[in-house]
Amino acid sequence: MVRIVNYLKRQTEEGKEFFVLEISGGIEMVKSQTSNQFYATAKKAFISSTFDEQTCKALIGTEMPGNVVKQECEPYEYVNKDSGEVMMLSYRYVYTQEEATASKEDKSIQRLLAEEHTFSSNGHHKEEFVM
């Protein structure tokens, strides 16, 4: 599950304004490479929308099925707002719907179970599969 936590106004190259929804995944515990201590964090991503500002405000707090996942991309410079450090990153976080993944897996399993000839029937032992 992800939650809508904020929205931001953005502008297209042509100057047209639109709103993006900021979504946050669940809490994750990450171990610091420097202090070896754990800290809590959450992945976040932005989703473009066709909503007006009033609708975006009303959507804050709404939960939706899905996940925020790490996706490889072309390297780009990122400036840490706190330290001013410039880093090269080659990933970004994006929203994905978990139902789509689960649905494909479910269909594959159902197809496999439906095709009896997939399994060997050597004549020595025959069991019925019951769900």
PLY file of the C-alpha trace (Angstrom):
ply
format ascii 1.0
element vertex 131
property float x
property float y
property float z
element edge 130
property int vertex1
property int vertex2
end_header
0.00 0.00 0.00
1.07 3.56 -0.64
-0.34 6.76 0.78
-0.76 10.16 -0.85
1.15 12.51 1.46
1.37 15.76 -0.51
0.96 17.40 -3.88
3.06 19.89 -5.84
2.34 22.31 -8.66
4.53 21.77 -11.72
4.79 23.41 -15.11
5.15 21.87 -18.57
7.71 23.14 -21.05
4.87 25.05 -22.71
4.07 26.80 -19.41
0.87 24.90 -18.58
0.44 24.16 -14.85
-0.49 20.74 -13.49
-0.29 18.89 -10.17
1.65 15.81 -9.13
0.77 13.64 -6.16
3.56 12.71 -3.76
3.16 9.14 -2.58
5.01 7.31 0.18
5.57 3.60 0.59
5.59 1.85 3.95
8.23 2.37 6.60
11.57 0.62 6.06
14.48 0.08 8.39
17.86 0.84 6.80
21.29 0.26 8.35
23.65 3.25 8.10
26.95 2.49 6.35
28.78 5.01 8.52
27.33 4.51 12.03
26.12 0.91 11.61
22.84 1.97 13.30
19.34 1.51 11.90
17.10 4.38 10.90
13.53 4.54 9.65
12.80 5.80 6.18
10.19 5.50 3.43
10.54 5.56 -0.34
8.60 8.28 -2.09
7.63 8.96 -5.69
5.59 11.48 -7.65
2.64 10.68 -9.93
1.33 13.15 -12.51
-2.38 13.88 -12.26
-5.20 15.60 -14.07
-6.71 16.86 -10.80
-7.17 20.47 -9.75
-5.60 21.76 -6.53
-8.76 21.30 -4.47
-9.00 17.62 -5.43
-5.30 17.07 -4.69
-5.76 18.56 -1.20
-8.74 16.26 -0.58
-6.74 13.19 -1.64
-4.00 13.64 0.99
-4.11 10.62 3.31
-5.72 8.34 0.74
-4.21 4.85 0.56
-3.90 2.99 -2.73
-2.74 -0.52 -3.60
0.79 -0.61 -4.98
4.43 -0.05 -4.08
7.22 2.44 -4.56
10.13 0.61 -6.17
13.68 1.48 -7.19
14.17 1.73 -10.97
17.48 2.07 -12.82
17.82 5.14 -15.06
20.43 7.27 -16.82
22.92 8.78 -14.32
22.10 12.29 -13.11
23.42 14.77 -10.54
21.59 15.08 -7.25
22.31 17.80 -4.67
21.73 16.91 -1.01
19.64 19.79 0.38
21.11 19.46 3.89
24.82 19.13 3.11
25.08 20.62 -0.37
26.93 17.47 -1.48
26.60 16.68 -5.19
26.11 12.98 -5.95
25.69 10.99 -9.15
22.66 8.70 -8.98
21.52 6.10 -11.51
18.14 5.20 -10.05
14.82 6.76 -9.17
11.76 5.64 -7.26
8.55 4.95 -9.18
5.04 3.78 -8.35
3.92 0.31 -9.43
0.58 -1.39 -8.93
0.92 -4.62 -6.97
-2.31 -6.09 -8.40
-0.87 -6.14 -11.89
2.09 -8.22 -10.71
-0.03 -10.50 -8.54
-2.55 -10.94 -11.34
0.13 -12.11 -13.81
1.55 -14.54 -11.23
-1.94 -15.88 -10.41
-2.72 -16.45 -14.10
0.59 -18.26 -14.63
-0.07 -20.56 -11.68
-3.64 -21.22 -12.80
-2.44 -22.01 -16.33
0.22 -24.38 -14.97
-2.28 -26.19 -12.73
-4.83 -26.44 -15.55
-2.39 -28.21 -17.86
-2.24 -31.74 -16.45
0.21 -32.89 -19.10
2.79 -30.49 -17.62
3.41 -32.97 -14.81
4.94 -36.39 -15.30
2.57 -39.31 -14.93
4.92 -42.30 -14.81
2.16 -44.67 -13.79
3.58 -45.45 -10.33
1.78 -42.79 -8.33
-1.21 -40.65 -9.13
-2.47 -37.93 -6.78
-5.25 -35.47 -7.25
-4.47 -31.84 -6.55
-7.21 -30.27 -4.43
-7.45 -26.55 -3.78
0 1
1 2
2 3
3 4
4 5
5 6
6 7
7 8
8 9
9 10
10 11
11 12
12 13
13 14
14 15
15 16
16 17
17 18
18 19
19 20
20 21
21 22
22 23
23 24
24 25
25 26
26 27
27 28
28 29
29 30
30 31
31 32
32 33
33 34
34 35
35 36
36 37
37 38
38 39
39 40
40 41
41 42
42 43
43 44
44 45
45 46
46 47
47 48
48 49
49 50
50 51
51 52
52 53
53 54
54 55
55 56
56 57
57 58
58 59
59 60
60 61
61 62
62 63
63 64
64 65
65 66
66 67
67 68
68 69
69 70
70 71
71 72
72 73
73 74
74 75
75 76
76 77
77 78
78 79
79 80
80 81
81 82
82 83
83 84
84 85
85 86
86 87
87 88
88 89
89 90
90 91
91 92
92 93
93 94
94 95
95 96
96 97
97 98
98 99
99 100
100 101
101 102
102 103
103 104
104 105
105 106
106 107
107 108
108 109
109 110
110 111
111 112
112 113
113 114
114 115
115 116
116 117
117 118
118 119
119 120
120 121
121 122
122 123
123 124
124 125
125 126
126 127
127 128
128 129
129 130
